[in-house]
């Protein structure tokens, strides 16, 4: 147990926080000194139930059942029945269920489950009705307090409804597909609580095995992983795979169910087995590429489409994992971009792939830009240091010059290189370095611009971050013809509404001295003014009052264009601006609206 001064951390606190693994460890430590304490034993059983450790829970129930009194047996009975149910040991479940009082919700619920397993539908319906009646008072009281307080009772109602649908599933085969679709949609509305999903899936497993409903069970495994329940996620995925790859380390992962294999590798990564996960993913991608070629040969369109989507997700993970393992450097940038590019090729309409590819190109631009800045800073420091030494040690410099005259040819070359670096006039070598840098930046800037515009067009939510990155590349490199061409095409490809959230940034650059950048900004602001004049009129009016001539002229030029379709609005805005500034009233000339 942890101690903070005189405060001892209680195991029940972990339970309330749903930190079941920590709670289990705490109970185990306490039971080392007090094995027969019934409260500790019950607490440990609650942890095992929440963790889905049905084998351990059932074993503990069998070992302790005869050693405890009737009161403790009554408290153990429900968890013992749940463990037997999870293991499919129906005879054992029936024995434990008999110990749960009939006049309780749990007693009626577990008896309904047993009746359904035995196809006693009338008895099952009676038990369901009784459980619902017993739950009614609790749900009414809880709902009067708050939704969160009543949520547990609502989940119980949910499970009772699905027990009734299990009856329909068994009796009316024609409704099975409809019921399964209803179950899937209903589960999406549930809160992302592992324990609740576990209970619901156990009810459904009465008629639908995990292999028959892999989509739901994969979603459950993903929820376990996101909730930090990696052991439970691993157990679920092993159930779907049919084998435990962690016990067959020398064998490749099974690929009978590719989606399950993909989920298993993601869980490996989260479980701190990063190198293994990365290597398995590389091998898995090679295998899937062969299957994709086979699907093309057999013209199985649906299977081919599913494989391509899965391949896109695999390549995206490979890129993310490569970046995580090795960081951004000259060797990893091409590899990561290759993975992301493959992801975009396999799923042309997937936002995440295009976004990742664009961001990686953007990061590459920043990497080489910062690298060049660091090199320039070193040169400046070296030049300043050399100048100081020269000024303070004239005599020493003269002696050094004499020595240099008698030095070897190699030393002369080094001296010339250093002097060329320190010289204010760029040497041929420096010019070549600058040209190479420009080519490198251009190689990543154009794809970054194209990728961001593509991801913006595919995004369904907030795309402000991508738009701001486009502006960064636009303002820094938009004077290059290739980049400008990509920007012109991209502006045409996305909705004009996208730019409303960055109008201040555009207005701030209307007086840029770069012709290509300024021309495109002017054209874009003119288009925005045509569709959304109210959004543009105020910042443009403010800019038109600037004391900077270039800024003043650029703003007035756009305002004059706006007069062609929104003359009244422009005139009124100018009037208000003039009054606020206390200047003589001057109106922008233009045709009457």
C-alpha positions as CSV (number, residue, x, y, z in Angstrom):
1,X,0.0,0.0,0.0
2,X,1.1,3.5,-0.7
3,X,1.5,6.0,2.2
4,X,1.5,9.7,2.1
5,X,2.6,10.8,5.6
6,X,0.0,9.3,7.9
7,X,-2.6,8.7,5.0
8,X,-2.9,5.2,3.7
9,X,-4.3,4.7,0.2
10,X,-7.3,2.4,0.4
11,X,-8.0,-0.3,-2.3
12,X,-11.6,0.8,-2.5
13,X,-10.5,4.2,-3.7
14,X,-9.0,2.6,-6.8
15,X,-12.3,0.8,-7.3
16,X,-14.3,4.1,-7.3
17,X,-11.8,5.4,-9.9
18,X,-12.3,2.2,-12.0
19,X,-8.6,1.6,-11.7
20,X,-9.2,-2.1,-11.3
21,X,-5.6,-3.3,-11.9
22,X,-4.2,-1.1,-9.2
23,X,-7.1,-2.1,-6.9
24,X,-6.3,-5.8,-7.5
25,X,-2.7,-5.3,-6.6
26,X,-3.7,-3.5,-3.4
27,X,-6.1,-6.3,-2.4
28,X,-3.4,-8.9,-3.1
29,X,-1.0,-7.1,-0.8
30,X,-3.5,-6.8,1.9
31,X,-4.5,-10.5,1.6
32,X,-0.9,-11.6,2.1
33,X,-1.3,-10.7,5.8
34,X,-5.0,-11.5,6.1
35,X,-6.2,-14.2,3.7
36,X,-9.5,-14.9,5.4
37,X,-10.9,-11.4,5.5
38,X,-14.2,-11.7,3.6
39,X,-14.3,-8.0,2.6
40,X,-10.8,-8.3,1.1
41,X,-11.9,-11.4,-0.7
42,X,-15.0,-9.8,-2.1
43,X,-13.1,-6.7,-3.2
44,X,-10.6,-8.9,-5.1
45,X,-13.5,-10.7,-6.7
46,X,-15.0,-7.4,-7.9
47,X,-11.7,-6.5,-9.5
48,X,-11.5,-9.8,-11.3
49,X,-15.0,-9.4,-12.6
50,X,-14.3,-5.9,-13.9
51,X,-11.1,-7.1,-15.6
52,X,-12.9,-10.1,-17.2
53,X,-10.7,-12.6,-15.5
54,X,-13.4,-15.2,-15.4
55,X,-11.0,-18.2,-14.9
56,X,-9.4,-16.7,-11.8
57,X,-12.7,-15.5,-10.5
58,X,-14.3,-18.9,-10.9
59,X,-11.4,-20.6,-9.3
60,X,-11.4,-18.3,-6.3
61,X,-15.2,-18.8,-5.9
62,X,-14.8,-22.6,-5.9
63,X,-11.9,-22.5,-3.4
64,X,-13.6,-20.1,-1.0
65,X,-17.3,-21.1,-1.3
66,X,-17.3,-23.7,1.4
67,X,-15.0,-21.7,3.7
68,X,-17.3,-18.6,4.1
69,X,-20.6,-18.1,5.9
70,X,-24.0,-17.8,4.3
71,X,-24.0,-14.0,4.2
72,X,-20.7,-13.9,2.3
73,X,-21.9,-16.7,0.0
74,X,-24.9,-14.5,-0.9
75,X,-22.6,-11.6,-1.8
76,X,-20.4,-14.0,-3.8
77,X,-23.2,-15.7,-5.7
78,X,-23.7,-13.0,-8.3
79,X,-20.0,-12.7,-9.2
80,X,-19.7,-16.5,-9.2
81,X,-22.6,-16.8,-11.5
82,X,-21.1,-14.2,-13.8
83,X,-17.8,-16.0,-13.9
84,X,-19.4,-19.3,-14.8
85,X,-21.4,-17.6,-17.5
86,X,-18.3,-16.0,-18.9
87,X,-16.6,-19.5,-19.0
88,X,-19.8,-21.1,-20.5
89,X,-20.1,-23.5,-17.5
90,X,-23.9,-23.5,-17.3
91,X,-24.3,-26.2,-14.7
92,X,-22.0,-24.2,-12.3
93,X,-23.9,-21.0,-13.2
94,X,-27.2,-22.6,-12.3
95,X,-25.8,-23.7,-8.9
96,X,-24.6,-20.2,-8.0
97,X,-27.7,-18.5,-9.4
98,X,-29.9,-20.6,-7.0
99,X,-28.1,-18.8,-4.2
100,X,-29.1,-15.3,-5.4
101,X,-32.4,-14.3,-3.8
102,X,-35.3,-14.5,-6.3
103,X,-36.8,-11.2,-5.2
104,X,-33.7,-9.2,-6.3
105,X,-33.0,-7.8,-9.7
106,X,-29.8,-9.9,-10.1
107,X,-31.7,-13.0,-9.1
108,X,-34.4,-12.4,-11.8
109,X,-31.8,-11.4,-14.4
110,X,-29.5,-14.4,-14.1
111,X,-32.5,-16.8,-14.0
112,X,-33.7,-15.2,-17.2
113,X,-30.3,-15.8,-18.8
114,X,-30.4,-19.5,-17.7
115,X,-34.0,-19.9,-19.1
116,X,-32.9,-18.4,-22.4
117,X,-30.0,-20.8,-22.6
118,X,-32.4,-23.7,-22.1
119,X,-34.9,-22.2,-24.6
120,X,-37.5,-21.7,-21.9
121,X,-38.9,-18.6,-23.4
122,X,-42.0,-18.1,-21.3
123,X,-40.0,-18.5,-18.1
124,X,-37.4,-16.1,-19.5
125,X,-40.0,-13.5,-20.2
126,X,-41.5,-13.8,-16.7
127,X,-38.0,-13.3,-15.2
128,X,-37.4,-10.3,-17.4
129,X,-40.7,-8.7,-16.4
130,X,-39.9,-9.3,-12.8
131,X,-36.4,-7.8,-13.1
132,X,-37.9,-4.8,-14.8
133,X,-40.5,-4.3,-12.0
134,X,-37.8,-4.6,-9.3
135,X,-35.6,-2.1,-11.2
136,X,-38.4,0.4,-11.7
137,X,-38.3,1.9,-8.2
138,X,-34.5,2.3,-8.3
139,X,-34.5,3.9,-11.8
140,X,-37.3,6.3,-10.8
141,X,-35.4,7.5,-7.7
142,X,-32.1,7.8,-9.5
143,X,-33.5,9.6,-12.5
144,X,-34.9,12.2,-10.1
145,X,-31.4,13.0,-8.9
146,X,-29.4,13.2,-12.1
147,X,-28.7,11.4,-15.4
148,X,-25.3,10.2,-14.3
149,X,-26.7,8.6,-11.1
150,X,-29.4,6.8,-13.1
151,X,-27.0,5.6,-15.9
152,X,-26.2,2.3,-14.2
153,X,-29.9,1.5,-13.9
154,X,-30.5,2.5,-17.5
155,X,-27.8,0.0,-18.6
156,X,-29.6,-2.7,-16.7
157,X,-32.8,-1.7,-18.5
158,X,-30.8,-1.8,-21.7
159,X,-29.7,-5.4,-21.0
160,X,-33.3,-6.5,-20.2
161,X,-34.5,-5.1,-23.5
162,X,-31.8,-7.0,-25.3
163,X,-32.7,-10.2,-23.5
164,X,-36.2,-9.8,-24.9
165,X,-34.6,-9.3,-28.4
166,X,-32.6,-12.5,-27.8
167,X,-35.9,-14.3,-27.6
168,X,-37.0,-12.8,-30.9
169,X,-33.6,-13.6,-32.4
170,X,-34.1,-17.3,-31.5
171,X,-37.7,-17.5,-32.5
172,X,-37.8,-15.3,-35.7
173,X,-34.8,-16.0,-37.9
174,X,-36.0,-13.4,-40.5
175,X,-35.4,-10.6,-38.0
176,X,-31.8,-11.6,-37.1
177,X,-30.0,-9.2,-39.4
178,X,-32.3,-6.3,-38.4
179,X,-31.7,-7.1,-34.7
180,X,-27.9,-7.2,-35.1
181,X,-27.9,-3.8,-36.9
182,X,-30.1,-2.4,-34.1
183,X,-27.6,-3.7,-31.5
184,X,-24.7,-2.1,-33.4
185,X,-26.4,1.3,-33.6
186,X,-27.6,1.2,-30.0
187,X,-24.1,0.4,-28.7
188,X,-22.7,3.5,-30.4
189,X,-25.0,5.6,-28.2
190,X,-23.7,4.0,-25.0
191,X,-21.0,5.8,-22.9
192,X,-17.5,4.5,-23.5
193,X,-17.3,2.5,-20.2
194,X,-15.6,-0.9,-20.5
195,X,-17.6,-2.6,-17.8
196,X,-20.9,-1.7,-19.4
197,X,-19.9,-2.8,-22.8
198,X,-18.7,-6.1,-21.3
199,X,-22.1,-6.8,-19.7
200,X,-23.9,-6.0,-22.9
201,X,-21.7,-8.2,-25.1
202,X,-22.2,-11.1,-22.7
203,X,-25.9,-10.8,-23.2
204,X,-25.5,-10.8,-27.0
205,X,-23.1,-13.8,-26.8
206,X,-26.2,-15.9,-25.9
207,X,-27.0,-16.0,-29.6
208,X,-24.1,-14.3,-31.5
209,X,-20.6,-15.6,-31.0
210,X,-17.6,-13.1,-31.1
211,X,-16.5,-14.4,-34.5
212,X,-20.0,-13.7,-35.9
213,X,-19.9,-10.1,-34.7
214,X,-16.2,-9.2,-35.1
215,X,-17.0,-5.5,-35.8
216,X,-18.5,-5.1,-32.3
217,X,-15.8,-7.0,-30.5
218,X,-13.1,-5.1,-32.3
219,X,-14.7,-1.9,-31.2
220,X,-14.8,-3.3,-27.7
221,X,-11.1,-4.2,-27.8
222,X,-10.3,-0.7,-29.1
223,X,-12.3,0.8,-26.2
224,X,-10.3,-1.4,-23.8
225,X,-7.0,-0.2,-25.3
226,X,-8.0,3.5,-25.1
227,X,-9.1,3.0,-21.5
228,X,-5.8,1.6,-20.5
229,X,-7.1,-1.9,-20.1
230,X,-4.5,-3.5,-22.3
231,X,-4.6,-7.0,-20.8
232,X,-8.4,-7.2,-21.4
233,X,-7.9,-5.9,-25.0
234,X,-5.2,-8.5,-25.5
235,X,-7.5,-11.3,-24.2
236,X,-10.3,-10.1,-26.5
237,X,-8.1,-10.1,-29.5
238,X,-6.7,-13.5,-28.7
239,X,-10.3,-14.8,-28.5
240,X,-10.9,-13.4,-32.0
241,X,-7.6,-14.6,-33.5
242,X,-8.1,-18.1,-32.1
243,X,-4.4,-18.3,-31.0
244,X,-2.2,-16.3,-28.6
245,X,0.7,-15.0,-30.7
246,X,2.6,-14.0,-27.5
247,X,3.1,-17.8,-26.9
248,X,4.4,-18.3,-30.5
249,X,7.0,-15.7,-30.8
250,X,8.8,-17.5,-33.7
251,X,5.7,-17.6,-35.9
252,X,4.2,-14.7,-38.0
253,X,0.9,-13.3,-36.9
254,X,-2.1,-15.1,-38.4
255,X,-3.8,-13.2,-41.2
256,X,-7.1,-15.1,-41.5
257,X,-8.9,-12.1,-40.1
258,X,-6.7,-9.1,-41.2
259,X,-8.7,-6.5,-39.2
260,X,-8.1,-8.5,-36.0
261,X,-4.4,-8.8,-36.8
262,X,-4.2,-5.1,-37.3
263,X,-5.9,-4.4,-34.0
264,X,-3.5,-6.9,-32.3
265,X,-0.5,-5.1,-33.6
266,X,-1.8,-1.7,-32.4
267,X,-2.3,-3.3,-28.9
268,X,1.3,-4.6,-29.1
269,X,2.5,-1.0,-29.7
270,X,0.5,0.3,-26.7
271,X,1.9,-2.5,-24.6
272,X,5.4,-1.1,-25.0
273,X,6.4,-3.8,-27.6
274,X,7.1,-1.1,-30.1
275,X,9.9,-2.8,-32.1
276,X,8.0,-6.0,-32.4
277,X,4.8,-4.2,-33.5
278,X,6.7,-2.3,-36.1
279,X,8.4,-5.4,-37.6
280,X,5.1,-7.4,-37.5
281,X,3.4,-4.5,-39.3
282,X,6.0,-4.4,-42.0
283,X,5.6,-8.2,-42.6
284,X,1.8,-7.9,-42.4
285,X,1.8,-5.2,-45.1
286,X,3.8,-7.4,-47.5
287,X,1.3,-10.2,-46.9
288,X,-1.7,-8.0,-47.5
289,X,-0.2,-6.6,-50.7
290,X,-0.2,-10.2,-52.1
291,X,-3.8,-10.7,-51.0
292,X,-4.8,-7.4,-52.6
293,X,-3.2,-8.5,-55.9
294,X,-5.2,-11.8,-55.6
295,X,-8.4,-9.9,-55.0
296,X,-7.8,-7.8,-58.2
297,X,-7.2,-11.0,-60.1
298,X,-10.5,-12.5,-58.8
299,X,-12.4,-9.2,-59.4
300,X,-13.8,-9.3,-55.8
301,X,-14.6,-5.6,-55.6
302,X,-15.9,-5.5,-52.0
303,X,-13.0,-7.6,-50.7
304,X,-10.5,-5.4,-52.7
305,X,-12.0,-2.2,-51.3
306,X,-11.8,-3.5,-47.7
307,X,-8.2,-4.6,-48.2
308,X,-7.2,-1.2,-49.6
309,X,-8.8,0.6,-46.7
310,X,-6.9,-1.7,-44.2
311,X,-3.7,-1.2,-46.1
312,X,-4.1,2.6,-45.9
313,X,-4.4,2.3,-42.1
314,X,-1.4,0.0,-41.9
315,X,0.8,2.4,-43.9
316,X,-0.3,5.3,-41.8
317,X,0.7,3.4,-38.6
318,X,4.0,2.5,-40.1
319,X,4.7,6.2,-40.8
320,X,3.6,7.2,-37.3
321,X,5.7,4.4,-35.7
322,X,8.8,5.1,-37.8
323,X,8.6,8.8,-36.7
324,X,8.1,7.8,-33.0
325,X,11.0,5.4,-33.0
326,X,13.6,7.5,-34.9
327,X,12.3,11.1,-34.9
328,X,12.7,13.6,-37.8
329,X,16.0,13.5,-39.6
330,X,17.4,13.3,-43.1
331,X,17.1,9.5,-43.2
332,X,13.6,9.1,-41.7
333,X,11.8,11.9,-43.7
334,X,11.8,10.0,-47.0
335,X,10.7,6.7,-45.3
336,X,7.9,8.3,-43.4
337,X,6.7,10.2,-46.5
338,X,6.8,7.0,-48.5
339,X,4.5,5.3,-45.9
340,X,2.1,8.2,-45.9
341,X,2.0,8.5,-49.6
342,X,1.1,4.8,-49.9
343,X,-1.7,5.4,-47.4
344,X,-3.1,8.2,-49.7
345,X,-2.9,5.9,-52.7
346,X,-4.8,3.1,-51.0
347,X,-7.6,5.3,-49.8
348,X,-7.9,8.5,-51.8
349,X,-10.7,9.9,-49.8
350,X,-9.3,9.4,-46.3
351,X,-8.7,12.7,-44.4
352,X,-6.2,11.3,-41.9
353,X,-3.8,10.0,-44.6
354,X,-3.7,13.2,-46.5
355,X,-3.4,15.2,-43.3
356,X,-0.4,13.1,-42.1
357,X,1.3,13.3,-45.5
358,X,0.9,17.1,-45.6
359,X,2.0,17.6,-42.0
360,X,5.1,15.5,-42.6
361,X,6.1,17.5,-45.7
362,X,5.5,20.7,-43.6
363,X,7.7,19.3,-40.9
364,X,10.4,18.5,-43.4
365,X,10.3,22.1,-44.6
366,X,10.7,23.4,-41.1
367,X,13.5,20.9,-40.4
368,X,15.6,22.0,-43.3
369,X,14.8,25.7,-42.7
370,X,15.9,25.5,-39.1
371,X,18.9,23.5,-40.0
372,X,20.0,26.3,-42.5
373,X,19.3,29.0,-39.9
374,X,21.5,27.1,-37.3
375,X,24.3,26.9,-39.9
376,X,24.0,30.7,-40.6
377,X,24.1,31.4,-36.9
378,X,27.3,29.4,-36.6
379,X,28.9,31.3,-39.5
380,X,28.0,34.6,-37.9
381,X,29.5,33.6,-34.6
382,X,32.6,32.4,-36.3
383,X,32.9,35.6,-38.3
384,X,32.4,37.8,-35.2
385,X,34.9,35.7,-33.2
386,X,37.5,36.0,-36.0
387,X,37.1,39.7,-36.3
388,X,37.6,40.2,-32.6
389,X,40.7,38.2,-32.6
390,X,42.1,40.1,-35.6
391,X,41.5,43.5,-34.0
392,X,43.1,42.6,-30.7
393,X,46.1,40.6,-32.0
394,X,47.5,42.4,-35.0
395,X,51.1,41.4,-34.4
396,X,50.1,37.7,-34.0
397,X,48.1,37.9,-37.2
398,X,51.1,39.2,-39.1
399,X,53.2,36.3,-37.8
400,X,50.4,33.9,-38.7
401,X,50.3,35.3,-42.3
402,X,54.1,34.7,-42.6
403,X,53.7,31.1,-41.4
404,X,50.8,30.6,-43.8
405,X,52.9,31.6,-46.7
406,X,55.2,28.6,-46.1
407,X,52.4,26.2,-45.2
408,X,51.2,23.2,-47.3
409,X,48.6,23.4,-50.1
410,X,46.0,21.7,-48.0
411,X,46.3,24.4,-45.4
412,X,45.8,27.0,-48.0
413,X,42.6,25.4,-49.1
414,X,41.2,25.3,-45.6
415,X,42.2,29.0,-45.1
416,X,40.4,30.0,-48.4
417,X,37.3,28.0,-47.4
418,X,37.2,29.8,-44.0
419,X,37.7,33.2,-45.6
420,X,35.0,32.6,-48.1
421,X,32.6,31.7,-45.4
422,X,33.5,34.9,-43.5
423,X,33.4,37.1,-46.6
424,X,30.2,39.2,-47.1
425,X,30.2,38.3,-50.8
426,X,28.8,34.8,-51.4
427,X,31.3,32.4,-52.8
428,X,30.4,29.8,-55.5
429,X,30.2,27.1,-52.8
430,X,27.8,29.2,-50.8
431,X,25.7,29.9,-53.8
432,X,25.5,26.2,-54.5
433,X,24.5,25.4,-50.9
434,X,21.8,28.1,-51.2
435,X,20.5,26.6,-54.5
436,X,20.5,23.1,-53.0
437,X,18.5,24.3,-50.0
438,X,16.0,26.0,-52.3
439,X,15.5,22.8,-54.3
440,X,15.1,20.8,-51.1
441,X,12.5,23.2,-49.6
442,X,10.6,23.3,-52.9
443,X,10.6,19.5,-53.1
444,X,8.6,19.4,-49.8
445,X,6.7,22.7,-50.0
446,X,4.6,21.9,-53.1
447,X,3.4,18.5,-51.8
448,X,2.7,20.1,-48.4
449,X,0.5,22.7,-50.0
450,X,-1.3,20.1,-52.1
451,X,-1.8,17.8,-49.2
452,X,-3.2,20.5,-46.9
453,X,-5.7,21.6,-49.5
454,X,-6.7,18.0,-50.1
455,X,-7.1,17.4,-46.3
456,X,-9.1,20.6,-45.9
457,X,-11.5,19.6,-48.7
458,X,-12.0,16.2,-47.0
459,X,-12.3,17.4,-43.4
460,X,-15.7,17.4,-41.7
461,X,-14.7,19.4,-38.7
462,X,-12.5,22.3,-37.7
463,X,-9.7,22.7,-40.2
464,X,-8.2,25.9,-38.8
465,X,-4.8,24.4,-38.1
466,X,-4.4,23.1,-41.6
467,X,-5.5,26.5,-43.0
468,X,-2.9,28.3,-40.9
469,X,-0.2,26.0,-42.1
470,X,-1.1,26.7,-45.7
471,X,-0.8,30.4,-44.9
472,X,2.6,29.9,-43.4
473,X,3.9,28.2,-46.6
474,X,2.1,30.7,-48.8
475,X,3.7,33.8,-47.1
476,X,7.1,32.2,-46.9
477,X,7.4,30.5,-50.3
478,X,4.5,31.7,-52.3
479,X,6.9,33.8,-54.5
480,X,8.2,30.6,-56.0
481,X,6.3,29.9,-59.3
482,X,5.8,26.2,-58.5
483,X,4.4,26.9,-55.0
484,X,2.2,29.7,-56.4
485,X,0.8,27.4,-59.0
486,X,-0.1,24.8,-56.3
487,X,-1.7,27.6,-54.2
488,X,-3.8,28.8,-57.1
489,X,-5.1,25.3,-57.8
490,X,-5.7,24.6,-54.1
491,X,-7.7,27.8,-53.6
492,X,-10.0,26.7,-56.4
493,X,-10.5,23.3,-54.8
494,X,-11.9,24.3,-51.4
495,X,-14.9,26.2,-50.3
496,X,-14.6,30.0,-50.0
497,X,-16.1,29.7,-46.4
498,X,-12.8,28.1,-45.3
499,X,-11.0,31.4,-45.5
500,X,-13.4,33.3,-43.2
501,X,-11.5,32.1,-40.1
502,X,-8.2,33.5,-41.3
503,X,-9.3,36.9,-42.8
504,X,-7.1,38.8,-40.3
505,X,-4.0,36.9,-41.4
506,X,-4.8,37.7,-45.1
507,X,-5.5,41.4,-44.5
508,X,-2.2,41.6,-42.6
509,X,-0.3,40.6,-45.8
510,X,-2.1,42.7,-48.4
511,X,0.9,45.0,-48.8
512,X,3.4,42.2,-49.2
513,X,6.3,43.3,-51.6
514,X,6.2,39.8,-53.3
515,X,4.1,40.2,-56.5
516,X,2.9,36.6,-56.8
517,X,1.9,36.4,-53.1
518,X,0.2,39.8,-53.2
519,X,-1.7,39.0,-56.5
520,X,-3.2,35.8,-55.1
521,X,-4.1,37.4,-51.8
522,X,-5.8,40.3,-53.6
523,X,-7.8,37.8,-55.8
524,X,-8.8,35.7,-52.8
525,X,-10.0,38.7,-50.8
526,X,-11.9,39.9,-53.8
527,X,-13.7,36.5,-54.0
528,X,-14.4,36.5,-50.3
529,X,-15.8,40.0,-50.6
530,X,-18.2,38.8,-53.4
531,X,-19.6,36.0,-51.3
532,X,-19.3,37.3,-47.8
533,X,-18.9,41.1,-48.0
534,X,-20.0,41.6,-44.3
535,X,-17.1,39.5,-43.1
536,X,-14.6,41.5,-45.0
537,X,-15.8,45.1,-44.9
538,X,-14.7,46.1,-41.5
539,X,-11.0,44.9,-41.5
540,X,-10.6,46.3,-45.1
541,X,-12.0,49.7,-44.0
542,X,-9.5,49.8,-41.2
543,X,-6.7,48.8,-43.5
544,X,-7.7,51.6,-46.0
545,X,-6.9,54.2,-43.2
546,X,-3.4,52.9,-42.9
547,X,-0.5,55.4,-43.1
548,X,1.5,52.9,-45.1
549,X,0.9,53.8,-48.8
550,X,1.1,50.2,-50.1
551,X,-1.3,49.0,-47.5
552,X,-3.7,51.9,-48.1
553,X,-3.7,51.4,-51.8
554,X,-4.2,47.6,-51.7
555,X,-7.2,47.9,-49.3
556,X,-8.8,50.6,-51.4
557,X,-8.3,48.6,-54.5
558,X,-10.3,45.7,-53.0
559,X,-12.9,48.0,-51.7
560,X,-13.3,49.5,-55.1
561,X,-13.9,46.0,-56.5
562,X,-16.5,45.4,-53.8
563,X,-18.4,48.5,-54.8
564,X,-19.4,46.6,-58.0
565,X,-21.7,44.3,-56.1
566,X,-22.0,45.8,-52.5
567,X,-21.7,49.5,-53.1
568,X,-24.2,50.5,-50.3
569,X,-22.4,48.4,-47.7
570,X,-19.0,49.9,-48.7
571,X,-20.4,53.5,-48.6
572,X,-22.0,52.9,-45.2
573,X,-18.8,51.4,-43.7
574,X,-16.7,54.2,-45.0
575,X,-19.2,56.7,-43.5
576,X,-19.0,55.1,-40.1
577,X,-15.2,54.9,-40.3
578,X,-14.9,58.6,-41.2
579,X,-17.2,59.6,-38.4
580,X,-15.2,57.5,-35.9
581,X,-12.0,59.0,-37.0
582,X,-13.4,62.5,-37.0
583,X,-12.2,63.1,-40.6
584,X,-14.1,64.8,-43.5
585,X,-16.6,62.5,-45.1
586,X,-15.2,60.9,-48.3
587,X,-17.0,58.1,-50.1
588,X,-15.5,55.5,-52.2
589,X,-16.7,56.1,-55.7
590,X,-18.5,53.4,-57.6
591,X,-21.8,52.5,-59.3
592,X,-24.9,52.7,-57.2
593,X,-26.1,49.3,-55.8
